[in-house]
Amino acid sequence: MATFHQQGQTVNYQYNADTINFEHIQTQASLIVALETLQREVDNAIKTKALTQEQALEARQAMNQAVQQAKKDSPDKSSLLKHIHTVKDIVSGIGGLATAFKSAIVAITALFKYD
């Protein structure tokens, strides 16, 4: 069994991408739940200062707009994707979290493919 010496290492924020599974999103309701979970992960990244203040403000605002758009009776796919792309770009340096946003984009595109 391999062992790793991790003394002195500091991890500010770590996201495990398997926490939110966008592969099985088939309804608007399940998308909203997943986006709200993703929103909490963005908040966790902000709390641990994995993002600058400016990035945090922009990410939080775009994430709020994405969730609100997803909750509409007839969400605007392009607007929703714009907000998700904004946050994805902001969190690009946080590997697992950026991967989750890429998965969200694929799920949104598939869910609203006829919009």
VMD Tcl script that draws the C-alpha trace (Angstrom):
set ca {
  {0.00 0.00 0.00}
  {1.34 3.41 -0.95}
  {1.59 6.12 1.68}
  {1.93 9.81 1.13}
  {3.61 12.33 3.38}
  {1.29 15.35 3.39}
  {2.61 17.28 6.35}
  {2.62 21.00 5.73}
  {0.28 20.86 2.75}
  {-2.70 23.18 2.71}
  {-5.79 22.74 0.58}
  {-8.05 25.79 0.47}
  {-10.87 24.24 -1.50}
  {-11.28 20.87 -3.13}
  {-14.31 19.81 -5.11}
  {-15.03 16.21 -5.95}
  {-16.72 16.29 -9.35}
  {-18.77 13.16 -8.73}
  {-20.83 14.98 -6.09}
  {-23.18 16.38 -8.74}
  {-24.14 14.07 -11.56}
  {-25.42 15.94 -14.60}
  {-25.42 12.81 -16.77}
  {-28.87 11.75 -15.61}
  {-30.63 15.12 -15.85}
  {-33.83 14.54 -17.79}
  {-36.22 17.10 -16.35}
  {-36.20 20.77 -15.59}
  {-36.82 19.98 -11.91}
  {-33.74 17.74 -11.69}
  {-31.69 20.41 -13.45}
  {-32.76 23.00 -10.89}
  {-31.75 20.72 -8.01}
  {-28.35 20.08 -9.61}
  {-27.78 23.79 -10.30}
  {-28.69 24.67 -6.70}
  {-26.17 22.09 -5.50}
  {-23.59 23.55 -7.86}
  {-24.45 26.99 -6.51}
  {-23.64 25.78 -2.98}
  {-20.30 24.48 -4.24}
  {-19.51 27.89 -5.75}
  {-20.39 29.42 -2.37}
  {-18.02 26.94 -0.68}
  {-15.24 27.94 -3.09}
  {-15.93 31.59 -2.24}
  {-15.90 30.93 1.52}
  {-12.51 29.25 1.28}
  {-11.18 32.16 -0.79}
  {-10.45 29.99 -3.81}
  {-11.72 32.97 -5.82}
  {-10.84 36.65 -5.60}
  {-13.50 39.05 -4.31}
  {-14.23 40.25 -7.82}
  {-14.50 36.69 -9.14}
  {-16.70 35.74 -6.20}
  {-19.11 38.58 -6.85}
  {-19.33 37.81 -10.57}
  {-19.67 34.04 -10.00}
  {-22.36 34.45 -7.36}
  {-24.35 36.85 -9.54}
  {-24.12 34.64 -12.65}
  {-25.02 31.53 -10.65}
  {-28.06 33.26 -9.14}
  {-29.18 34.33 -12.61}
  {-28.72 30.80 -13.95}
  {-30.82 29.26 -11.19}
  {-33.53 31.89 -11.62}
  {-33.57 31.33 -15.38}
  {-33.84 27.54 -14.87}
  {-36.84 28.06 -12.59}
  {-38.84 29.95 -15.21}
  {-41.80 28.22 -16.86}
  {-39.99 28.49 -20.20}
  {-36.27 28.96 -19.52}
  {-34.24 30.74 -22.17}
  {-31.55 28.21 -23.09}
  {-29.09 30.77 -24.47}
  {-29.38 32.97 -21.37}
  {-28.99 29.99 -19.07}
  {-25.94 28.76 -20.96}
  {-24.43 32.27 -20.96}
  {-24.59 32.40 -17.14}
  {-23.19 28.89 -16.74}
  {-20.34 29.64 -19.18}
  {-19.53 32.78 -17.18}
  {-19.16 30.82 -13.95}
  {-17.27 28.00 -15.70}
  {-14.73 30.53 -16.95}
  {-14.38 32.04 -13.48}
  {-13.79 28.67 -11.78}
  {-11.57 27.33 -14.57}
  {-8.65 27.04 -12.15}
  {-10.62 24.76 -9.81}
  {-10.40 21.50 -11.76}
  {-13.29 19.44 -10.45}
  {-15.63 22.39 -10.19}
  {-14.84 23.49 -13.75}
  {-15.53 19.92 -14.89}
  {-18.93 20.02 -13.18}
  {-19.79 23.19 -15.10}
  {-18.77 21.54 -18.37}
  {-21.14 18.69 -17.52}
  {-23.88 21.19 -16.70}
  {-23.46 22.77 -20.14}
  {-23.85 19.38 -21.82}
  {-26.94 18.59 -19.72}
  {-28.59 21.96 -20.43}
  {-27.90 21.62 -24.14}
  {-29.45 18.14 -24.20}
  {-32.43 19.03 -22.01}
  {-33.38 22.09 -24.04}
  {-32.25 20.76 -27.43}
  {-35.38 22.00 -29.22}
  {-35.28 25.56 -27.89}
}
mol new
graphics top color blue
foreach p $ca { graphics top sphere $p radius 0.5 }
foreach p [lrange $ca 0 end-1] q [lrange $ca 1 end] { graphics top cylinder $p $q radius 0.2 }
display resetview
